[in-house]
Amino acid sequence: MVVVRLSRGGAKKNPYYRVMVADQRYKTTGRSIEQVGFYNPTARGTEEVLRLDMARIDHWVAQGAQLSPRVKALVAQAPK
């Protein structure tokens, strides 16, 4: 099954997440199909916290991809 989920990056105590489309069988840090955004929970000042390509996410959901619970919450709070 194809899933849209977060992949962690960044340094120790400074996480940075990429929103990835990947097969569920692969590791979260492993092979992916496409990157559709990012989430930076530790953004400061004028740094961008969240960017999602909603057109691509809608495309993958229409193809049968599932959103992880955290990505579903991020999609809900994303600016329209």
DOKERO-72515 format. One line per field, with one value per atom (N, C-alpha, C, O): atom name; x, y, z; residue number from 1. Coordinates in Angstrom, 1 decimal. Example, Ala and Ser with C-alpha at 12.3 -4.5 7.8 and 13.67 -1.06 7.14 Angstrom:
# residues 2
atom c(N	CA	C	O	N	CA	C	O) $
x c(13.2	12.3	13.2	14.2	12.8	13.7	12.9	13.4) $
y c(-5.7	-4.5	-3.3	-3.3	-2.2	-1.1	0.0	1.1) $
z c(7.8	7.8	7.8	8.5	7.1	7.1	7.9	8.0) $
nr c(1	1	1	1	2	2	2	2) $
***
This chain:
# residues 80
atom c(N	CA	C	O	N	CA	C	O	N	CA	C	O	N	CA	C	O	N	CA	C	O	N	CA	C	O	N	CA	C	O	N	CA	C	O	N	CA	C	O	N	CA	C	O	N	CA	C	O	N	CA	C	O	N	CA	C	O	N	CA	C	O	N	CA	C	O	N	CA	C	O	N	CA	C	O	N	CA	C	O	N	CA	C	O	N	CA	C	O	N	CA	C	O	N	CA	C	O	N	CA	C	O	N	CA	C	O	N	CA	C	O	N	CA	C	O	N	CA	C	O	N	CA	C	O	N	CA	C	O	N	CA	C	O	N	CA	C	O	N	CA	C	O	N	CA	C	O	N	CA	C	O	N	CA	C	O	N	CA	C	O	N	CA	C	O	N	CA	C	O	N	CA	C	O	N	CA	C	O	N	CA	C	O	N	CA	C	O	N	CA	C	O	N	CA	C	O	N	CA	C	O	N	CA	C	O	N	CA	C	O	N	CA	C	O	N	CA	C	O	N	CA	C	O	N	CA	C	O	N	CA	C	O	N	CA	C	O	N	CA	C	O	N	CA	C	O	N	CA	C	O	N	CA	C	O	N	CA	C	O	N	CA	C	O	N	CA	C	O	N	CA	C	O	N	CA	C	O	N	CA	C	O	N	CA	C	O	N	CA	C	O	N	CA	C	O	N	CA	C	O	N	CA	C	O	N	CA	C	O	N	CA	C	O	N	CA	C	O	N	CA	C	O	N	CA	C	O	N	CA	C	O	N	CA	C	O	N	CA	C	O	N	CA	C	O	N	CA	C	O	N	CA	C	O	N	CA	C	O) $
x c(0.8	0.0	0.9	1.9	0.5	1.2	0.7	-0.5	1.6	1.2	2.0	3.1	1.3	2.0	2.3	1.5	3.6	4.1	5.3	5.8	5.7	6.8	8.1	8.2	9.2	10.5	11.4	11.6	12.0	12.8	14.2	14.8	14.6	15.9	16.4	15.7	17.5	17.9	18.9	19.4	19.2	20.2	19.6	18.4	20.4	19.9	19.2	19.8	18.0	17.2	16.8	16.4	16.9	16.5	15.9	16.5	14.7	14.1	13.6	13.3	13.6	13.1	12.5	13.1	11.3	10.5	10.2	9.8	10.4	9.9	8.7	8.5	7.7	6.4	6.7	6.8	6.7	7.0	5.9	5.1	5.8	4.9	5.8	6.8	5.5	6.3	5.5	4.3	6.0	5.4	5.5	6.5	4.5	4.4	5.5	5.9	6.0	6.9	8.3	9.2	8.6	10.0	10.1	9.2	11.4	11.7	11.3	11.3	11.1	10.7	11.9	11.7	13.1	14.3	14.8	15.8	14.1	14.5	13.9	13.7	13.7	13.3	11.9	11.0	11.7	10.4	10.0	10.9	8.8	8.3	8.4	8.9	8.0	8.0	8.0	7.4	8.6	8.5	7.5	7.5	6.5	5.4	5.3	4.3	6.4	6.4	7.4	8.1	7.3	8.1	7.4	6.5	7.9	7.4	8.6	9.4	8.7	9.8	9.2	8.9	9.1	8.5	9.3	8.7	10.6	11.4	11.8	12.8	10.9	11.2	11.1	10.3	12.0	12.1	12.0	12.4	11.4	11.3	10.5	9.3	11.1	10.4	10.5	10.1	11.1	11.3	9.9	9.0	9.8	8.6	8.4	9.3	7.2	7.0	6.5	7.0	5.6	5.0	4.8	4.3	5.1	4.8	4.3	5.1	3.2	2.6	2.2	1.6	2.4	1.9	0.6	0.5	-0.5	-1.8	-2.3	-3.0	-1.9	-2.3	-1.7	-2.4	-0.5	0.1	-0.4	-0.6	-0.7	-1.3	-2.7	-3.0	-3.5	-4.8	-4.7	-5.5	-3.7	-3.4	-3.2	-3.8	-2.3	-2.0	-3.1	-3.3	-3.9	-5.1	-6.1	-6.7	-6.2	-7.2	-6.7	-7.5	-5.4	-4.8	-4.9	-4.5	-5.3	-5.5	-4.5	-4.5	-3.7	-2.7	-3.4	-4.4	-2.9	-3.4	-2.5	-1.3	-3.2	-2.4	-2.1	-3.0	-0.9	-0.6	-1.4	-1.8	-1.6	-2.4	-1.8	-2.5	-0.4	0.2	0.1	-0.1	0.3	0.1	-1.3	-1.5	-2.3	-3.7	-3.9	-4.6	-3.3	-3.4	-2.7	-3.2	-1.6	-0.9	-1.7	-1.7	-2.3	-3.1	-4.3	-4.7	-4.9	-6.0	-5.6	-6.3	-4.3	-3.9	-3.2	-2.8	-2.9	-2.3	-3.1	-4.3	-2.5	-3.2	-3.8	-3.2	-5.1	-5.8	-5.4	-5.9) $
y c(-1.2	0.0	1.2	1.3	2.3	3.5	4.4	4.5	5.1	5.9	7.2	7.3	8.3	9.6	9.8	9.8	9.9	9.9	10.9	11.4	11.1	11.9	11.1	9.9	11.7	11.1	12.1	13.3	11.7	12.6	12.8	11.9	14.1	14.5	15.5	15.7	16.2	17.2	16.7	15.6	17.5	17.2	16.8	16.8	16.4	16.0	17.2	18.3	16.9	17.9	19.1	20.1	18.9	19.9	19.1	19.1	18.6	17.7	18.6	19.7	17.9	18.5	17.3	16.3	17.4	16.3	16.6	17.7	15.6	15.7	14.9	13.8	15.4	14.7	13.9	14.4	12.5	11.6	10.7	10.3	10.4	9.3	8.1	8.1	7.0	5.8	4.5	4.6	3.4	2.1	1.9	2.2	1.3	1.1	0.1	0.1	-0.8	-1.8	-1.3	-1.9	-0.1	0.5	1.3	1.7	1.4	2.2	3.6	4.1	4.3	5.8	6.6	7.6	6.1	6.8	6.2	6.6	5.2	4.5	5.1	6.3	4.2	4.6	5.2	4.8	6.2	6.9	7.1	7.0	7.4	7.7	9.1	9.5	10.0	11.4	12.2	11.8	13.4	14.3	15.3	16.0	15.5	16.4	17.6	18.3	17.8	18.9	18.7	17.8	19.6	19.5	20.2	20.9	19.8	20.3	20.6	19.7	21.8	22.2	22.7	23.9	21.8	22.2	23.2	23.8	23.3	24.2	25.5	26.1	25.8	27.1	28.3	28.4	29.2	30.5	31.7	31.6	32.7	34.0	33.8	33.5	34.2	34.2	32.9	32.8	31.9	30.6	29.9	30.1	29.2	28.6	27.3	26.5	27.1	25.9	24.7	23.6	25.0	23.9	24.3	25.4	23.4	23.6	22.3	21.3	22.2	21.0	21.3	22.4	20.4	20.5	19.7	18.5	20.5	19.9	19.2	18.2	19.7	19.1	17.7	16.8	17.5	16.2	15.3	14.1	15.8	15.0	14.5	13.3	15.4	15.0	14.0	13.1	14.1	13.2	11.8	10.8	11.7	10.4	9.8	8.6	10.6	10.1	9.6	8.6	10.2	9.7	8.4	7.6	8.2	6.9	5.8	4.7	6.1	5.1	5.2	4.3	6.2	6.4	6.7	7.4	6.3	6.6	7.7	7.7	8.5	9.5	9.0	8.4	9.2	8.8	9.8	10.9	9.4	10.3	11.7	12.7	11.8	13.1	13.9	15.1	13.3	14.0	14.5	15.6	13.7	14.1	15.3	16.2	15.4	16.6	17.8	18.9	17.6	18.7	19.2	20.4	18.3	18.7	19.6	20.5	19.2	20.0	21.4	22.3	21.5	22.9	23.7	24.8	23.1	23.8	24.9	24.8	26.0	27.2	26.8	26.1	27.2	26.8	27.7	27.5) $
z c(0.0	0.0	0.0	0.6	-0.7	-0.8	0.4	0.6	1.1	2.2	2.1	1.6	2.6	2.7	4.1	5.0	4.4	5.8	5.9	5.0	7.2	7.5	7.5	7.9	7.1	7.1	7.9	7.4	9.0	9.8	9.3	8.8	9.4	9.1	10.1	11.1	9.8	10.7	11.7	11.6	12.7	13.7	15.0	15.2	16.0	17.3	17.9	18.0	18.4	19.1	18.2	18.6	16.9	15.9	14.7	13.6	14.9	13.8	12.6	12.8	11.5	10.3	9.5	9.4	9.1	8.5	7.0	6.7	6.2	4.8	4.7	5.3	3.9	3.7	2.4	1.4	2.6	1.5	1.1	2.0	-0.1	-0.6	-0.8	-1.6	-0.2	-0.2	-0.1	0.4	-0.4	-0.2	1.3	1.9	1.9	3.3	3.8	4.9	2.9	3.3	3.4	4.1	2.9	3.0	4.3	4.9	4.7	5.9	5.7	4.6	6.8	6.7	6.1	5.5	6.4	5.9	4.6	4.1	4.1	2.9	1.6	1.5	0.7	-0.7	-0.6	0.1	-1.5	-1.5	-3.0	-3.9	-3.2	-4.6	-4.9	-6.0	-4.0	-4.3	-3.0	-2.0	-2.9	-1.8	-2.1	-3.2	-1.2	-1.5	-0.5	-0.5	0.3	1.2	2.3	2.3	3.3	4.5	5.7	5.5	6.9	8.1	9.0	9.3	9.5	10.4	11.7	11.8	12.7	14.0	14.8	15.7	14.5	15.3	14.6	14.9	13.6	12.8	13.8	14.7	13.5	14.3	13.3	12.2	13.9	13.1	11.8	11.9	10.7	9.5	8.7	7.5	9.3	8.6	8.4	9.2	7.3	7.0	7.8	7.8	8.4	9.2	8.4	8.6	7.5	6.8	5.3	5.0	4.4	3.0	2.4	2.5	1.9	1.3	-0.2	-0.4	-1.1	-2.4	-2.5	-2.7	-2.2	-2.0	-3.3	-3.3	-4.5	-5.7	-5.8	-6.3	-5.5	-5.5	-4.5	-4.7	-3.3	-2.2	-2.6	-2.5	-3.2	-3.7	-4.8	-4.9	-5.7	-6.7	-6.2	-6.6	-5.2	-4.6	-3.8	-3.8	-3.1	-2.4	-3.4	-3.1	-4.5	-5.6	-6.1	-6.6	-6.1	-6.6	-5.6	-5.8	-4.3	-3.3	-2.2	-1.3	-2.1	-1.0	0.3	0.2	1.4	2.7	3.4	3.2	4.1	4.9	6.3	6.9	6.8	8.2	9.1	8.6	10.3	11.2	11.4	11.4	11.5	11.6	10.3	10.4	9.2	7.9	7.7	7.2	8.2	8.1	8.9	8.5	10.1	10.9	10.3	10.4	9.7	9.0	7.8	7.5	7.1	5.9	6.4	5.7	7.5	8.1	8.5	8.4	9.0	9.5	8.4	8.6	7.2	6.1	5.6	5.5	5.3	4.7	3.4	2.6	3.1	1.9	0.8	-0.3) $
nr c(1	1	1	1	2	2	2	2	3	3	3	3	4	4	4	4	5	5	5	5	6	6	6	6	7	7	7	7	8	8	8	8	9	9	9	9	10	10	10	10	11	11	11	11	12	12	12	12	13	13	13	13	14	14	14	14	15	15	15	15	16	16	16	16	17	17	17	17	18	18	18	18	19	19	19	19	20	20	20	20	21	21	21	21	22	22	22	22	23	23	23	23	24	24	24	24	25	25	25	25	26	26	26	26	27	27	27	27	28	28	28	28	29	29	29	29	30	30	30	30	31	31	31	31	32	32	32	32	33	33	33	33	34	34	34	34	35	35	35	35	36	36	36	36	37	37	37	37	38	38	38	38	39	39	39	39	40	40	40	40	41	41	41	41	42	42	42	42	43	43	43	43	44	44	44	44	45	45	45	45	46	46	46	46	47	47	47	47	48	48	48	48	49	49	49	49	50	50	50	50	51	51	51	51	52	52	52	52	53	53	53	53	54	54	54	54	55	55	55	55	56	56	56	56	57	57	57	57	58	58	58	58	59	59	59	59	60	60	60	60	61	61	61	61	62	62	62	62	63	63	63	63	64	64	64	64	65	65	65	65	66	66	66	66	67	67	67	67	68	68	68	68	69	69	69	69	70	70	70	70	71	71	71	71	72	72	72	72	73	73	73	73	74	74	74	74	75	75	75	75	76	76	76	76	77	77	77	77	78	78	78	78	79	79	79	79	80	80	80	80) $
***
